[in-house]
Amino acid sequence: MLNHRMQAAKQAEETHHQNLQKNLEHRLQVARVKGDEKLVRQLEAEMKYIG
């Protein structure tokens, strides 16, 4: 039971990380299209931070 909970928690953490990554990639794409270089640099730094 404990092992199952740990697995579920790990899966939730992984899913959360993937969602953050997808959201950042989308925001980065939009910032590039708009030509917002400051936001592009900021989002690129955030992507490096979250890995």
Secondary structure, DSSP 8 states (H G I E B T S, - for coil): -HHHHHHHHHHHHHHHHHHHHHHHHHHHHHHHHHT-HHHHHHHHHHHHHH-
